[in-house]
Amino acid sequence: MAKQKRSNALLVILLLCVSSVSVSARDVPLLQSYGKPIFRSNFHSIYDTSKYGVLQLSNGLALTPQMGWNSWNFFACNINETVIKETADALVSTGLADLGYVYVNIDDCWSSVTRNLKGALVPDKKTFPSGIKALADYVHEKGLKLGIYSDAGVFTCQVRPGSIFHETDDAELFASWGVDYLKYDNCYNLGIPPKKRYPPMRDALIATGRKIFYSLCEWGVDDPALWAGKVGNSWRTTEDINDSWASMTTIADLNDKWAAYAGPGGWNDPDMLEVGNGGMTYQEYRAHFSIWALAKAPLLIGCDVRNMTAETLEILSNKEVIAVNQDPLGVQGRKVQFAGKDGCSQVWAGPLSGNRLVVALWNRCSKVTTITASWRVLGLESGIHVSVRDLWKHKVINEDAVSSFSARVDTHDCQLYIFTPYTVSHYARRRCCHAHSGFTAFMKVN
């Protein structure tokens, strides 16, 4: 009996240890150190993070939002291993890989239309004749990571075999191939609630012992921000994006609702980038990229990176905007002010590490508009002085803004800035230095 009790105790300890690997509680608020004298008392309500991290999947991944490329937006089902290899090559040759775009994600249509006689998934022999393992090896040799797609249903959206009831076998297969990322879709789901269908694949992926990023794609049907933090590394909050201004702006607003739930380890996902696919203007694509970066959305390129225009590469390779997305503080920015017809004149903002703020002035109106961000709206104390850096012009445009900041913004464009507040002592030293410099210049002249 004593041996049985010891065995039971050891089993309980083992189960607790396993649980701690997969799900953990986070007790430290993301904005714990953000307060006076720089920030107003309403700062924490403006940038609420209270819903983040009650239970969070803790697999060591997604400390910042994922970056890479996905095949669906441009290629849909017209994919093959040559396209994937050439895309990996292009990510490296264009310098995008060095900027963090490391996931090369194959979407739907990679598999055969049926499982083999052993019940295993098999790659389509016509389009992926070398198999996924060889493709993963090729991608890994480039210093990149390979992602794959399946579905929490009996079929994928393009009617290939899904993984429901095959989670353990499929996860082990993906791990044996060297897969680093799984996008898990929501088609043909038998009417079973997402909360029941998605955790089994989480458990199966963890059990493989390989770190595989788990991206839930249940289209926001069951409000995944409320529960998916303990299941996946990211969760789709919306239906599929398409390459249009109307789709992009609608999805941005829908995703914004869930800002308080995201953070390191688990991110809201408003779907992949459409930048470079041709359905929007340069200004609209720049706004798209700016808002996705500010909102800590996954930055997954959706165009053909083998044939990008210079403008597309310019947008996707903006290091300063990428740095906003990858900021280690990990607080999702959000809409903090709107005005004008249908709320088309907007201010979006979010905290960054080092007591900084990212601020976007987004003109969704039909004409050029001057947009003003007041310190009250941003959560800054009224007397705080800030420097303002334009992330698209790559320069400081105002070294001493106080109380508010305004800019004239073209229609459907978005200006993106970093506000760096001066502390009282820093500002006093700065004024002293300026005065000293002026006196020195005066003495030289005279």
C-alpha positions as a Markdown table, in Angstrom:
| # | Residue | x | y | z |
|---|---|---|---|---|
| 1 | Met | 0.0 | 0.0 | 0.0 |
| 2 | Ala | 2.9 | 2.4 | 0.9 |
| 3 | Lys | 4.4 | 1.7 | -2.5 |
| 4 | Gln | 1.1 | 2.4 | -4.2 |
| 5 | Lys | 0.8 | 5.8 | -2.3 |
| 6 | Arg | 4.3 | 6.7 | -3.3 |
| 7 | Ser | 3.5 | 5.8 | -6.9 |
| 8 | Asn | 0.4 | 7.9 | -6.9 |
| 9 | Ala | 2.3 | 10.8 | -5.4 |
| 10 | Leu | 4.9 | 10.6 | -8.1 |
| 11 | Leu | 2.3 | 10.4 | -10.8 |
| 12 | Val | 0.6 | 13.6 | -9.4 |
| 13 | Ile | 4.0 | 15.4 | -9.4 |
| 14 | Leu | 4.8 | 14.2 | -12.9 |
| 15 | Leu | 1.4 | 15.5 | -14.2 |
| 16 | Leu | 1.9 | 18.8 | -12.5 |
| 17 | Cys | 5.3 | 19.1 | -14.1 |
| 18 | Val | 3.9 | 18.3 | -17.5 |
| 19 | Ser | 1.1 | 20.9 | -17.0 |
| 20 | Ser | 3.7 | 23.5 | -16.1 |
| 21 | Val | 5.4 | 23.0 | -19.4 |
| 22 | Ser | 2.2 | 23.6 | -21.4 |
| 23 | Val | 0.2 | 26.2 | -19.4 |
| 24 | Ser | 1.4 | 28.7 | -16.9 |
| 25 | Ala | -0.1 | 31.6 | -14.9 |
| 26 | Arg | 1.5 | 35.1 | -15.3 |
| 27 | Asp | 1.3 | 37.3 | -12.2 |
| 28 | Val | 3.4 | 40.4 | -13.2 |
| 29 | Pro | 1.4 | 43.1 | -15.1 |
| 30 | Leu | 2.9 | 44.1 | -18.4 |
| 31 | Leu | 2.7 | 47.8 | -17.5 |
| 32 | Gln | 3.7 | 47.5 | -13.9 |
| 33 | Ser | 6.4 | 50.2 | -14.0 |
| 34 | Tyr | 4.4 | 52.7 | -16.2 |
| 35 | Gly | 3.0 | 55.5 | -14.0 |
| 36 | Lys | 3.8 | 59.0 | -12.7 |
| 37 | Pro | 5.5 | 61.4 | -13.4 |
| 38 | Ile | 5.2 | 60.6 | -17.1 |
| 39 | Phe | 1.8 | 58.9 | -17.4 |
| 40 | Arg | -1.7 | 59.9 | -16.3 |
| 41 | Ser | -3.7 | 57.9 | -13.8 |
| 42 | Asn | -5.9 | 56.7 | -16.7 |
| 43 | Phe | -2.9 | 55.2 | -18.6 |
| 44 | His | -3.6 | 51.6 | -17.4 |
| 45 | Ser | -7.3 | 51.8 | -18.4 |
| 46 | Ile | -6.4 | 53.2 | -21.9 |
| 47 | Tyr | -3.9 | 50.4 | -22.5 |
| 48 | Asp | -5.7 | 47.7 | -20.5 |
| 49 | Thr | -3.7 | 44.5 | -20.2 |
| 50 | Ser | -5.7 | 43.0 | -17.3 |
| 51 | Lys | -7.0 | 40.1 | -19.4 |
| 52 | Tyr | -3.5 | 38.9 | -20.6 |
| 53 | Gly | -1.8 | 35.9 | -19.2 |
| 54 | Val | -4.3 | 34.5 | -16.7 |
| 55 | Leu | -3.5 | 31.2 | -18.3 |
| 56 | Gln | -0.9 | 31.2 | -21.1 |
| 57 | Leu | 0.6 | 28.5 | -23.2 |
| 58 | Ser | 4.2 | 28.3 | -22.2 |
| 59 | Asn | 6.1 | 26.5 | -24.9 |
| 60 | Gly | 8.9 | 29.0 | -25.1 |
| 61 | Leu | 7.6 | 30.4 | -28.4 |
| 62 | Ala | 5.9 | 33.6 | -29.6 |
| 63 | Leu | 7.7 | 36.0 | -27.1 |
| 64 | Thr | 7.1 | 38.4 | -29.9 |
| 65 | Pro | 4.6 | 38.1 | -32.8 |
| 66 | Gln | 5.6 | 35.6 | -35.5 |
| 67 | Met | 7.1 | 36.9 | -38.7 |
| 68 | Gly | 7.4 | 35.1 | -42.1 |
| 69 | Trp | 5.5 | 34.3 | -45.2 |
| 70 | Asn | 2.4 | 32.2 | -46.0 |
| 71 | Ser | 1.4 | 30.8 | -49.4 |
| 72 | Trp | -2.4 | 31.3 | -49.4 |
| 73 | Asn | -3.1 | 35.0 | -50.1 |
| 74 | Phe | -1.2 | 35.0 | -53.4 |
| 75 | Phe | -0.9 | 31.4 | -54.5 |
| 76 | Ala | -4.0 | 29.7 | -52.9 |
| 77 | Cys | -3.9 | 26.1 | -54.1 |
| 78 | Asn | -1.3 | 26.7 | -56.8 |
| 79 | Ile | 1.6 | 25.7 | -54.8 |
| 80 | Asn | 4.5 | 23.2 | -55.2 |
| 81 | Glu | 7.9 | 22.6 | -53.7 |
| 82 | Thr | 9.7 | 24.8 | -56.3 |
| 83 | Val | 7.6 | 27.8 | -55.2 |
| 84 | Ile | 8.4 | 27.1 | -51.5 |
| 85 | Lys | 12.1 | 26.7 | -52.2 |
| 86 | Glu | 12.3 | 29.9 | -54.4 |
| 87 | Thr | 10.4 | 31.8 | -51.7 |
| 88 | Ala | 12.9 | 30.7 | -49.1 |
| 89 | Asp | 15.7 | 31.8 | -51.4 |
| 90 | Ala | 14.0 | 35.2 | -52.0 |
| 91 | Leu | 13.5 | 35.8 | -48.2 |
| 92 | Val | 17.2 | 35.4 | -47.8 |
| 93 | Ser | 18.4 | 37.3 | -50.9 |
| 94 | Thr | 16.1 | 40.3 | -50.3 |
| 95 | Gly | 17.3 | 40.6 | -46.7 |
| 96 | Leu | 13.8 | 40.0 | -45.3 |
| 97 | Ala | 15.0 | 36.9 | -43.4 |
| 98 | Asp | 17.6 | 39.0 | -41.6 |
| 99 | Leu | 14.8 | 41.3 | -40.5 |
| 100 | Gly | 12.9 | 38.4 | -38.8 |
| 101 | Tyr | 10.8 | 36.9 | -41.5 |
| 102 | Val | 11.8 | 33.4 | -40.8 |
| 103 | Tyr | 8.7 | 31.2 | -41.1 |
| 104 | Val | 8.0 | 29.8 | -44.5 |
| 105 | Asn | 4.4 | 28.5 | -44.1 |
| 106 | Ile | 2.7 | 26.2 | -46.6 |
| 107 | Asp | -1.0 | 26.6 | -46.5 |
| 108 | Asp | -3.8 | 24.3 | -47.8 |
| 109 | Cys | -3.4 | 21.9 | -50.7 |
| 110 | Trp | 0.0 | 20.4 | -49.9 |
| 111 | Ser | -1.4 | 17.0 | -49.1 |
| 112 | Ser | -2.9 | 14.2 | -51.1 |
| 113 | Val | -6.7 | 14.1 | -51.2 |
| 114 | Thr | -6.7 | 10.9 | -49.1 |
| 115 | Arg | -4.6 | 9.4 | -46.3 |
| 116 | Asn | -2.5 | 6.3 | -47.1 |
| 117 | Leu | -3.4 | 2.7 | -46.2 |
| 118 | Lys | -1.8 | 3.2 | -42.7 |
| 119 | Gly | -4.0 | 6.3 | -42.1 |
| 120 | Ala | -1.1 | 8.8 | -42.4 |
| 121 | Leu | -1.1 | 12.1 | -44.2 |
| 122 | Val | 1.0 | 12.1 | -47.4 |
| 123 | Pro | 2.2 | 15.0 | -49.6 |
| 124 | Asp | 0.7 | 15.4 | -53.0 |
| 125 | Lys | 3.1 | 13.4 | -55.3 |
| 126 | Lys | 2.7 | 15.8 | -58.2 |
| 127 | Thr | 3.4 | 19.0 | -56.4 |
| 128 | Phe | 5.6 | 17.9 | -53.5 |
| 129 | Pro | 7.4 | 14.8 | -55.0 |
| 130 | Ser | 10.4 | 15.1 | -52.7 |
| 131 | Gly | 8.3 | 15.1 | -49.6 |
| 132 | Ile | 8.0 | 17.6 | -46.7 |
| 133 | Lys | 11.1 | 16.3 | -44.8 |
| 134 | Ala | 13.3 | 17.2 | -47.7 |
| 135 | Leu | 11.7 | 20.6 | -48.0 |
| 136 | Ala | 12.1 | 21.3 | -44.3 |
| 137 | Asp | 15.8 | 20.4 | -44.6 |
| 138 | Tyr | 16.2 | 22.8 | -47.5 |
| 139 | Val | 14.5 | 25.6 | -45.6 |
| 140 | His | 16.5 | 24.9 | -42.4 |
| 141 | Glu | 19.7 | 25.1 | -44.3 |
| 142 | Lys | 18.8 | 28.7 | -45.2 |
| 143 | Gly | 18.4 | 29.5 | -41.5 |
| 144 | Leu | 14.6 | 29.6 | -41.9 |
| 145 | Lys | 11.7 | 27.6 | -40.4 |
| 146 | Leu | 9.0 | 25.6 | -42.1 |
| 147 | Gly | 5.3 | 25.8 | -41.4 |
| 148 | Ile | 2.5 | 23.5 | -42.5 |
| 149 | Tyr | -1.3 | 23.5 | -42.5 |
| 150 | Ser | -4.0 | 21.2 | -41.2 |
| 151 | Asp | -7.6 | 21.5 | -40.0 |
| 152 | Ala | -9.5 | 20.8 | -36.8 |
| 153 | Gly | -12.1 | 19.0 | -38.9 |
| 154 | Val | -12.5 | 15.9 | -41.0 |
| 155 | Phe | -11.4 | 17.9 | -44.1 |
| 156 | Thr | -9.4 | 21.0 | -44.8 |
| 157 | Cys | -11.1 | 24.0 | -46.4 |
| 158 | Gln | -10.0 | 22.6 | -49.8 |
| 159 | Val | -11.2 | 19.1 | -48.9 |
| 160 | Arg | -7.9 | 17.4 | -48.1 |
| 161 | Pro | -7.8 | 15.2 | -45.0 |
| 162 | Gly | -8.2 | 17.1 | -41.7 |
| 163 | Ser | -6.6 | 16.1 | -38.4 |
| 164 | Ile | -9.5 | 15.8 | -36.0 |
| 165 | Phe | -9.3 | 12.4 | -34.3 |
| 166 | His | -5.8 | 12.0 | -35.8 |
| 167 | Glu | -4.0 | 14.6 | -33.7 |
| 168 | Thr | -1.4 | 12.4 | -32.1 |
| 169 | Asp | -0.3 | 10.7 | -35.3 |
| 170 | Asp | -0.3 | 13.9 | -37.3 |
| 171 | Ala | 1.6 | 15.8 | -34.7 |
| 172 | Glu | 4.3 | 13.1 | -34.6 |
| 173 | Leu | 4.5 | 13.0 | -38.4 |
| 174 | Phe | 4.9 | 16.8 | -38.5 |
| 175 | Ala | 7.6 | 16.6 | -35.9 |
| 176 | Ser | 9.4 | 13.8 | -37.7 |
| 177 | Trp | 9.5 | 16.0 | -40.9 |
| 178 | Gly | 11.1 | 18.9 | -38.9 |
| 179 | Val | 8.0 | 21.2 | -39.1 |
| 180 | Asp | 8.3 | 24.3 | -36.9 |
| 181 | Tyr | 4.8 | 25.8 | -37.2 |
| 182 | Leu | 1.2 | 24.6 | -37.6 |
| 183 | Lys | -1.7 | 26.7 | -38.9 |
| 184 | Tyr | -4.8 | 24.8 | -37.8 |
| 185 | Asp | -8.0 | 25.7 | -39.6 |
| 186 | Asn | -11.7 | 25.4 | -38.9 |
| 187 | Cys | -13.5 | 23.8 | -41.8 |
| 188 | Tyr | -15.7 | 20.7 | -41.8 |
| 189 | Asn | -15.7 | 20.7 | -38.0 |
| 190 | Leu | -18.7 | 18.4 | -37.4 |
| 191 | Gly | -20.3 | 21.2 | -35.3 |
| 192 | Ile | -18.0 | 20.4 | -32.4 |
| 193 | Pro | -17.1 | 23.6 | -30.4 |
| 194 | Pro | -13.6 | 25.0 | -31.0 |
| 195 | Lys | -12.9 | 24.8 | -27.3 |
| 196 | Lys | -13.0 | 21.0 | -27.6 |
| 197 | Arg | -11.4 | 20.6 | -31.0 |
| 198 | Tyr | -8.2 | 22.7 | -30.6 |
| 199 | Pro | -6.7 | 21.6 | -27.3 |
| 200 | Pro | -6.1 | 18.0 | -28.4 |
| 201 | Met | -3.6 | 19.2 | -31.1 |
| 202 | Arg | -1.9 | 21.4 | -28.5 |
| 203 | Asp | -1.4 | 18.4 | -26.3 |
| 204 | Ala | -0.2 | 16.3 | -29.2 |
| 205 | Leu | 2.3 | 18.9 | -30.4 |
| 206 | Ile | 3.8 | 19.3 | -26.9 |
| 207 | Ala | 4.0 | 15.5 | -26.5 |
| 208 | Thr | 6.3 | 15.3 | -29.6 |
| 209 | Gly | 9.1 | 17.1 | -27.7 |
| 210 | Arg | 9.6 | 19.4 | -30.7 |
| 211 | Lys | 8.9 | 23.2 | -30.3 |
| 212 | Ile | 6.1 | 23.8 | -32.9 |
| 213 | Phe | 4.4 | 27.2 | -33.1 |
| 214 | Tyr | 0.6 | 26.6 | -32.8 |
| 215 | Ser | -1.5 | 29.0 | -34.8 |
| 216 | Leu | -5.2 | 28.6 | -34.2 |
| 217 | Cys | -7.4 | 29.6 | -37.2 |
| 218 | Glu | -11.0 | 29.4 | -36.0 |
| 219 | Trp | -11.9 | 32.8 | -37.6 |
| 220 | Gly | -13.0 | 34.4 | -34.3 |
| 221 | Val | -16.2 | 32.3 | -34.3 |
| 222 | Asp | -16.1 | 31.5 | -30.6 |
| 223 | Asp | -14.2 | 34.6 | -29.4 |
| 224 | Pro | -10.8 | 32.8 | -29.0 |
| 225 | Ala | -9.2 | 35.6 | -27.2 |
| 226 | Leu | -11.3 | 34.6 | -24.2 |
| 227 | Trp | -9.9 | 31.0 | -24.1 |
| 228 | Ala | -7.1 | 30.4 | -26.6 |
| 229 | Gly | -4.3 | 31.8 | -24.6 |
| 230 | Lys | -3.9 | 28.5 | -22.9 |
| 231 | Val | -4.2 | 26.6 | -26.2 |
| 232 | Gly | -2.1 | 28.3 | -28.8 |
| 233 | Asn | 0.5 | 30.9 | -29.6 |
| 234 | Ser | -1.8 | 33.0 | -31.7 |
| 235 | Trp | -5.5 | 32.9 | -32.6 |
| 236 | Arg | -7.4 | 34.3 | -35.5 |
| 237 | Thr | -9.9 | 37.0 | -34.3 |
| 238 | Thr | -11.6 | 37.5 | -37.7 |
| 239 | Glu | -12.7 | 35.9 | -40.9 |
| 240 | Asp | -10.2 | 35.8 | -43.9 |
| 241 | Ile | -8.8 | 39.1 | -45.1 |
| 242 | Asn | -8.9 | 40.0 | -48.8 |
| 243 | Asp | -6.8 | 42.5 | -50.7 |
| 244 | Ser | -9.1 | 45.5 | -50.3 |
| 245 | Trp | -9.3 | 48.7 | -48.2 |
| 246 | Ala | -12.8 | 47.7 | -46.9 |
| 247 | Ser | -11.6 | 44.3 | -45.7 |
| 248 | Met | -8.4 | 45.5 | -44.1 |
| 249 | Thr | -10.0 | 48.3 | -42.2 |
| 250 | Thr | -13.0 | 46.2 | -41.0 |
| 251 | Ile | -10.6 | 43.5 | -39.8 |
| 252 | Ala | -8.4 | 46.0 | -38.0 |
| 253 | Asp | -11.4 | 47.2 | -36.0 |
| 254 | Leu | -12.6 | 43.7 | -35.2 |
| 255 | Asn | -9.2 | 42.7 | -33.9 |
| 256 | Asp | -8.9 | 45.9 | -31.8 |
| 257 | Lys | -11.7 | 44.7 | -29.5 |
| 258 | Trp | -9.4 | 42.0 | -28.0 |
| 259 | Ala | -6.3 | 44.1 | -27.4 |
| 260 | Ala | -6.3 | 43.5 | -23.6 |
| 261 | Tyr | -5.9 | 39.7 | -24.1 |
| 262 | Ala | -2.7 | 39.6 | -26.1 |
| 263 | Gly | 0.9 | 39.5 | -25.0 |
| 264 | Pro | 4.2 | 37.5 | -25.0 |
| 265 | Gly | 3.4 | 33.9 | -25.7 |
| 266 | Gly | 0.0 | 34.5 | -27.3 |
| 267 | Trp | -1.2 | 37.0 | -29.9 |
| 268 | Asn | -4.4 | 38.2 | -31.6 |
| 269 | Asp | -4.2 | 37.4 | -35.3 |
| 270 | Pro | -6.2 | 39.6 | -37.7 |
| 271 | Asp | -4.9 | 37.4 | -40.6 |
| 272 | Met | -2.0 | 37.7 | -43.0 |
| 273 | Leu | -0.6 | 40.8 | -44.8 |
| 274 | Glu | -1.9 | 41.7 | -48.2 |
| 275 | Val | 0.9 | 44.2 | -48.9 |
| 276 | Gly | 2.1 | 43.9 | -52.5 |
| 277 | Asn | -0.8 | 41.9 | -53.9 |
| 278 | Gly | -2.1 | 44.9 | -55.9 |
| 279 | Gly | -5.6 | 45.6 | -54.5 |
| 280 | Met | -4.7 | 48.7 | -52.5 |
| 281 | Thr | -2.7 | 51.8 | -53.0 |
| 282 | Tyr | 0.8 | 52.5 | -51.7 |
| 283 | Gln | -0.7 | 54.6 | -48.9 |
| 284 | Glu | -3.2 | 52.0 | -48.0 |
| 285 | Tyr | -0.6 | 49.3 | -47.8 |
| 286 | Arg | 1.6 | 51.5 | -45.6 |
| 287 | Ala | -1.4 | 52.0 | -43.3 |
| 288 | His | -2.0 | 48.2 | -43.3 |
| 289 | Phe | 1.5 | 47.5 | -42.3 |
| 290 | Ser | 1.7 | 50.3 | -39.7 |
| 291 | Ile | -1.5 | 49.2 | -37.9 |
| 292 | Trp | -0.6 | 45.5 | -38.0 |
| 293 | Ala | 2.8 | 46.4 | -36.5 |
| 294 | Leu | 1.3 | 48.6 | -33.8 |
| 295 | Ala | -1.4 | 46.0 | -33.0 |
| 296 | Lys | 1.3 | 43.3 | -32.4 |
| 297 | Ala | -0.3 | 41.2 | -35.2 |
| 298 | Pro | 1.7 | 38.4 | -36.8 |
| 299 | Leu | 3.7 | 39.8 | -39.8 |
| 300 | Leu | 3.2 | 37.1 | -42.3 |
| 301 | Ile | 3.9 | 38.3 | -45.9 |
| 302 | Gly | 1.1 | 37.2 | -48.3 |
| 303 | Cys | 2.6 | 38.3 | -51.6 |
| 304 | Asp | 5.0 | 36.7 | -54.1 |
| 305 | Val | 8.3 | 37.7 | -52.6 |
| 306 | Arg | 10.1 | 36.4 | -55.7 |
| 307 | Asn | 8.6 | 39.3 | -57.7 |
| 308 | Met | 8.1 | 42.3 | -55.4 |
| 309 | Thr | 8.1 | 45.9 | -56.4 |
| 310 | Ala | 10.5 | 48.3 | -54.8 |
| 311 | Glu | 7.6 | 50.0 | -53.0 |
| 312 | Thr | 6.5 | 46.6 | -51.5 |
| 313 | Leu | 10.0 | 45.8 | -50.3 |
| 314 | Glu | 10.3 | 49.3 | -48.8 |
| 315 | Ile | 7.2 | 48.8 | -46.7 |
| 316 | Leu | 7.9 | 45.2 | -45.6 |
| 317 | Ser | 11.5 | 46.0 | -44.8 |
| 318 | Asn | 11.0 | 49.1 | -42.6 |
| 319 | Lys | 13.2 | 48.2 | -39.6 |
| 320 | Glu | 11.7 | 50.8 | -37.4 |
| 321 | Val | 8.1 | 49.7 | -38.0 |
| 322 | Ile | 9.2 | 46.0 | -37.5 |
| 323 | Ala | 10.8 | 47.0 | -34.2 |
| 324 | Val | 7.5 | 48.3 | -33.0 |
| 325 | Asn | 5.9 | 45.0 | -33.7 |
| 326 | Gln | 8.7 | 43.1 | -32.1 |
| 327 | Asp | 9.1 | 45.3 | -29.0 |
| 328 | Pro | 9.8 | 43.1 | -26.0 |
| 329 | Leu | 7.2 | 44.8 | -23.8 |
| 330 | Gly | 4.6 | 43.1 | -26.0 |
| 331 | Val | 1.5 | 45.3 | -25.4 |
| 332 | Gln | -0.9 | 45.5 | -28.3 |
| 333 | Gly | -1.6 | 49.0 | -29.4 |
| 334 | Arg | -5.2 | 50.1 | -30.0 |
| 335 | Lys | -7.6 | 52.8 | -31.2 |
| 336 | Val | -7.7 | 55.6 | -28.6 |
| 337 | Gln | -9.5 | 58.3 | -30.5 |
| 338 | Phe | -11.8 | 58.8 | -33.5 |
| 339 | Ala | -13.6 | 61.8 | -35.0 |
| 340 | Gly | -15.1 | 63.0 | -38.3 |
| 341 | Lys | -17.6 | 61.2 | -40.5 |
| 342 | Asp | -18.0 | 57.6 | -39.4 |
| 343 | Gly | -15.0 | 58.1 | -37.1 |
| 344 | Cys | -12.6 | 58.2 | -40.1 |
| 345 | Ser | -10.0 | 60.4 | -38.4 |
| 346 | Gln | -8.3 | 58.1 | -36.0 |
| 347 | Val | -5.5 | 58.0 | -33.4 |
| 348 | Trp | -4.1 | 54.5 | -32.5 |
| 349 | Ala | -1.4 | 54.2 | -29.9 |
| 350 | Gly | 0.4 | 51.7 | -27.6 |
| 351 | Pro | 3.1 | 51.5 | -25.0 |
| 352 | Leu | 6.6 | 50.4 | -25.9 |
| 353 | Ser | 9.6 | 49.5 | -23.7 |
| 354 | Gly | 11.6 | 52.3 | -22.3 |
| 355 | Asn | 8.5 | 54.4 | -21.4 |
| 356 | Arg | 7.9 | 55.2 | -25.1 |
| 357 | Leu | 4.7 | 55.3 | -27.0 |
| 358 | Val | 4.0 | 54.3 | -30.6 |
| 359 | Val | 1.4 | 56.6 | -32.1 |
| 360 | Ala | -0.4 | 56.3 | -35.5 |
| 361 | Leu | -2.4 | 59.1 | -37.1 |
| 362 | Trp | -4.7 | 57.2 | -39.5 |
| 363 | Asn | -6.8 | 59.0 | -42.0 |
| 364 | Arg | -9.6 | 56.8 | -43.2 |
| 365 | Cys | -11.5 | 59.8 | -44.6 |
| 366 | Ser | -12.1 | 60.6 | -48.2 |
| 367 | Lys | -9.9 | 63.8 | -48.1 |
| 368 | Val | -6.7 | 65.1 | -46.6 |
| 369 | Thr | -7.2 | 65.6 | -42.8 |
| 370 | Thr | -5.2 | 67.2 | -39.9 |
| 371 | Ile | -5.3 | 64.8 | -37.0 |
| 372 | Thr | -4.3 | 65.8 | -33.5 |
| 373 | Ala | -3.3 | 63.5 | -30.7 |
| 374 | Ser | -3.6 | 65.1 | -27.3 |
| 375 | Trp | -1.6 | 64.0 | -24.3 |
| 376 | Arg | -4.8 | 63.3 | -22.4 |
| 377 | Val | -5.9 | 60.8 | -25.1 |
| 378 | Leu | -2.5 | 59.1 | -25.1 |
| 379 | Gly | -2.4 | 58.9 | -21.3 |
| 380 | Leu | 0.5 | 61.3 | -20.9 |
| 381 | Glu | 0.7 | 64.0 | -18.2 |
| 382 | Ser | -0.1 | 67.4 | -19.8 |
| 383 | Gly | 3.2 | 69.0 | -19.0 |
| 384 | Ile | 5.4 | 66.2 | -20.4 |
| 385 | His | 7.8 | 67.0 | -23.2 |
| 386 | Val | 8.4 | 64.4 | -25.9 |
| 387 | Ser | 10.5 | 63.9 | -28.9 |
| 388 | Val | 8.6 | 62.7 | -32.0 |
| 389 | Arg | 10.3 | 60.4 | -34.5 |
| 390 | Asp | 8.6 | 59.7 | -37.8 |
| 391 | Leu | 9.1 | 56.0 | -38.6 |
| 392 | Trp | 8.4 | 56.4 | -42.4 |
| 393 | Lys | 10.7 | 59.4 | -42.8 |
| 394 | His | 13.3 | 57.9 | -40.4 |
| 395 | Lys | 14.0 | 61.1 | -38.6 |
| 396 | Val | 13.0 | 63.1 | -35.5 |
| 397 | Ile | 10.5 | 65.8 | -36.7 |
| 398 | Asn | 9.8 | 67.5 | -33.3 |
| 399 | Glu | 12.4 | 67.5 | -30.5 |
| 400 | Asp | 10.1 | 69.2 | -28.0 |
| 401 | Ala | 6.4 | 68.5 | -28.3 |
| 402 | Val | 4.2 | 69.2 | -25.4 |
| 403 | Ser | 0.4 | 68.9 | -24.7 |
| 404 | Ser | -0.5 | 67.6 | -28.2 |
| 405 | Phe | 0.9 | 66.7 | -31.6 |
| 406 | Ser | -0.8 | 67.3 | -35.0 |
| 407 | Ala | 0.0 | 66.2 | -38.6 |
| 408 | Arg | -1.7 | 66.6 | -41.9 |
| 409 | Val | -2.4 | 63.1 | -43.3 |
| 410 | Asp | -3.2 | 62.1 | -46.8 |
| 411 | Thr | -6.4 | 60.2 | -47.5 |
| 412 | His | -6.2 | 56.5 | -46.5 |
| 413 | Asp | -2.6 | 57.1 | -45.3 |
| 414 | Cys | -1.2 | 56.5 | -41.9 |
| 415 | Gln | 1.7 | 58.4 | -40.2 |
| 416 | Leu | 3.5 | 56.4 | -37.6 |
| 417 | Tyr | 5.6 | 57.9 | -34.8 |
| 418 | Ile | 7.5 | 57.0 | -31.6 |
| 419 | Phe | 7.0 | 59.5 | -28.8 |
| 420 | Thr | 9.9 | 59.5 | -26.3 |
| 421 | Pro | 9.0 | 61.4 | -23.1 |
| 422 | Tyr | 11.6 | 63.5 | -21.3 |
| 423 | Thr | 11.7 | 63.1 | -17.5 |
| 424 | Val | 11.7 | 66.4 | -15.5 |
| 425 | Ser | 15.5 | 66.0 | -14.7 |
| 426 | His | 16.3 | 65.0 | -18.3 |
| 427 | Tyr | 14.3 | 68.0 | -19.6 |
| 428 | Ala | 16.1 | 70.4 | -17.2 |
| 429 | Arg | 19.5 | 69.1 | -18.2 |
| 430 | Arg | 18.5 | 69.4 | -21.9 |
| 431 | Arg | 17.4 | 73.1 | -21.4 |
| 432 | Cys | 20.7 | 73.7 | -19.6 |
| 433 | Cys | 22.7 | 72.2 | -22.4 |
| 434 | His | 20.8 | 74.2 | -25.0 |
| 435 | Ala | 21.4 | 77.4 | -23.0 |
| 436 | His | 25.1 | 76.6 | -22.6 |
| 437 | Ser | 25.4 | 75.9 | -26.3 |
| 438 | Gly | 23.7 | 79.2 | -27.1 |
| 439 | Phe | 26.0 | 81.1 | -24.8 |
| 440 | Thr | 29.1 | 79.4 | -26.3 |
| 441 | Ala | 28.0 | 80.3 | -29.8 |
| 442 | Phe | 27.3 | 83.9 | -28.7 |
| 443 | Met | 30.8 | 84.2 | -27.2 |
| 444 | Lys | 32.4 | 82.8 | -30.3 |
| 445 | Val | 30.6 | 85.4 | -32.5 |
| 446 | Asn | 31.6 | 88.2 | -30.1 |
